[in-house]
């Protein structure tokens, strides 16, 4: 057997280094590939948002002008929306026929209000019915003119409280059926089990008139078959849902469908608004997200 020379040893050492380096790179690349696949998989999952947790979002800020001073049937509220430069922003894209949607919920979800402020100069004005005291949160919802995602508005949330005696009502447990104050029955007819986190699902609701007949066709409300917003019962964050059926299209067996993605575990109180028979009806149901 030939005795190894210095040159042979050098080549052998280089070979060992090359093999070791290759193994190292393979080891390094494997997690990277898995991470890349995870990113690709995550990219196809619809984005969920917990909106309204802050009065600042996306470079916009809620500026208080007139805050609720007490309870009453028409309590005035006024505010400005400031841009990144600190100046009031007064023009937004139409979102279901309105530039600005404004919500008020009490922390027990027993009070829900949805109104549309009007602009006077650089200030948005509205009035809300606050029948009782307690801790509340208001939400200003709008879609910026330069948005890259017109289906997802900016939502600024601001807490406030109304002094005085308060009759708190426990948030109802998750249920599949509810009756509106106007006598309409709304029943969730998709799988009524808990909803998965960060996964798009279709929520289907069967709407029945007070005499038990399926609603064949809804009147347009805010340019659509209905409007739905959900609020996390602990965080008081807002979640948006969009109707599937085209406006004024006949409903099959009275069913109305909304696409939903929930960003946080827990319970959400859903408020479905729809128009029928010349009146606006509001149905509230609780769903669980796990």
N, C-alpha and C positions, 0 to 999 in steps of 0.2 A: 504493500500500500504506500502510495506516495505521501511523503511528509508535507503537511500544509505549510505554505510559505506565508510571508507577511502579506503579500497581495491577496492570497486566498482568504486570510483572516479579515482583511479589510472588506472584501466583497461579501463575506458571510455576515459581517456586522451591519453593512448597509442593507442587506436583505432583511435581517431581523428588524431593523428600524422601519423599513418600508412596510413590512407586514404589521408591525405594532401600530404604526400610524394609520394604516388602513382600517384595522380593527377599531381603533379609537374613533375614527371618523364615522364608521358604521354605527358604533354605539351612540355617538353624538347625534347622528342624523335620525335615528329611530324615534326618539322623543319628539324631534322637530316635525317628523312626518305625522306622528299621532296628533301633535298640537295643530298642525295644519288641517288634518282631517276634522278635528274637533271644531276648528274655526269655520270650515266649510259647512259642517253640519249645523253649527249654530247660526250660520248666515241664512239658512232656509227657514229657521224658526221665526215666526212673526214676532216683532218686537213688542214686549209688554211695557207699560209705563205706569208708574205711580205718580200721578200728576197732582199738583196743588198742595204739595207738602211744604212749599216755600213761597214767599212773596217775591222771590227772584228766580227767574228761569230764562235760559236762552238769551241772556243779555237784556231782558225786560224786567222792570220792577214795578210793583204796585205801590202807588202813592196815595195814602189816605187823605181825603178832603173832608168828607162828612161821614162819620161812623154812626151806627145805630145808637140812639140815646136812651132807648127804652122799648117797651112792647107796644103793640098797636097794629091796626089793620093796614096802615100805609106809612111805614117808617122810612124816612128818606136816607139814601146812601149816595155818596158821590166820591169819585176817585179818578186818578189819572194813571195812564200807563206810560212809564218813562222808558226810553230806549237806552242803548249803551252810552250815548252821549249825554244822558241826563235830561234830554228834552222830551216833552210829551209826544206820543205817537197817536195819530188820530185817524189813520186809515189802515184797514185790514181787509183780507179776502173775505168774501161772503162764505159763511159756514152754515149750511142749511138755511139759506136766505138771510142770515143775520151776520153783521160784522162782530157783534159782541154777545156772548151768552153769559149769564150771571146766575150762579146757584148759591143757595144758602141751605145748609143742613145743620140740625142740632146734633150733638154728639150721641144722643140715643136714637137717632134716625127717625124720630117721631114728627119732625118738622122738615119739610122739603119744599123749597121754592125755586122756580126756574123762570126768570124774567129776562127782558132784553133792554138794557140801558140805552138811552139816547144821548147823543153828543151835543154839548153846548160849549162852543169854543174848543178848549183842549181838555174838557172835563166830561166824564161819563156820569149821567144821573139816572137814578131809578128809585123805586120805593118797594118795600117788601112787607108782607104780612108776618108779624112776629107775635103770635098769640100768647107766648109764655116765656118765662125766664130760662136761664141756663147758659151752657157753653155752646157756642156756634162756630161755624167756619164758613166764610164766603169765598167764592171762586169766580175769577174773571177768566173767561175762555175766549181765545181769538187765534186766528191763523195769520202770521206775518205775511206781508206781500212777497218777501224774498224767500219764503220757506222752500225747503227741498223735499218736504213730506206733507203735502196738503191734506192728507187724511188724519194727521196728528196735530192738533192745535197746541198752542202754549196755554198752560193753565197756572194762574197765580193764585195761591191760597193764603188767606189771612184770617186768624182767629179773632173772635170778639165774644163778649158775654153780655147778657141782658140780666140786670139785677131784679131781685124780687123772688117771691115764692115760685117754685118750679115743680111741676108734676111730671117727674121722669117716668118713662115707659120702657120696660125691657125690650131690647131688640128681639123680634120674633125669631125662633129657630128656623133653620132652612126648611122650606116647604115648597110644594109643587103647585099650590092653588091659592088664589087670593080673590077677593071681591072688592071692586072699587067703590068709592063713596056714591057713585051713580048707579050701582047695581050690576055692573058688568063683571062676569067671571073670567079670570085669566088663569090658565093652567099651563105649566111647563110640561111639554110632551116629549122632549128629548130625554135621554137618559138622565134621570133625576139624581144620580149619585154625585158625589163630590167632583168638582172640576179639577183637571190637572193644571199644575203651575206652568206658565210660559208656553202654553200649547193652544193653538187656535181651535176653537170649538164653535159649533153653531148652536145657539139657544133658540128653541122653537116654543112659541106660546100660542095656545088655542084661545081665541077670544070669543066669548058668548055674550049675547045681549041679555038683558034682565029676564026675558022670557025663555032663555035657554037655547036660542037659535044661533048657529055659527054666523059670525060677521062675514058677509060675502065680499064687502069692499069697504075700505076705509077712506075717509076724506083726507086730502093732503094736509099734513101738519109740518110746517117749516120745510116745505118742499119735498117731503118724503112721506112714507107710510107711517112713520112714527119716530120717536126720539127716545133713546135710552142712555142713562148714565148710572154707573155703579159707584158706590162709596164704601171703602173699607171701614168696617164698623169700629176698629180700634185706631187705625192711623188717620182716618178721615181723608184719605187720598181718593182721587177721582179716576175712573176708568171709562173709556168711551166705547160704545158699540154702534155698529152701523147696520141699518136694515138691508136685507138682501132683496126682497121683492120690490120691483119697480113701483114708483108712486102710482096710485090709483089702479094698480093691477088687481084683478080678482084674487081673493085668498082661497087657497084649497083647504076646505074644511075649517075655514076661519083661522088658519095658522099664519103667524108672522114670525120671521126668522131674523136673528141678529148674529153677526160674527163677533166673537169675543176672545180676548187674550188677557189673562190676569197675571199681574207681576208679583203679587205677594200672597203668601199663605194666610188663611184665616177666612172670615166671613165677610161677604159684601151684601149690601142692601141695594137692590136694583130698582130703579124708578122708570117705568115704561109709560110714556105719554102717547096717546093716540086720539084721533078725532073721529067721531061717528055720530050721526044724527044731529049734526050741528052743534055738538058740545065736545069739549076737551075732557078726556078721562085720564086718570093717573092710577096705575097699578104698582104696588110695591111688593117685592118678594126678596127673600134672603137666600143666598147660595153659599156653599162652602167650597173653598179652594185648598187642595192638599198637594 
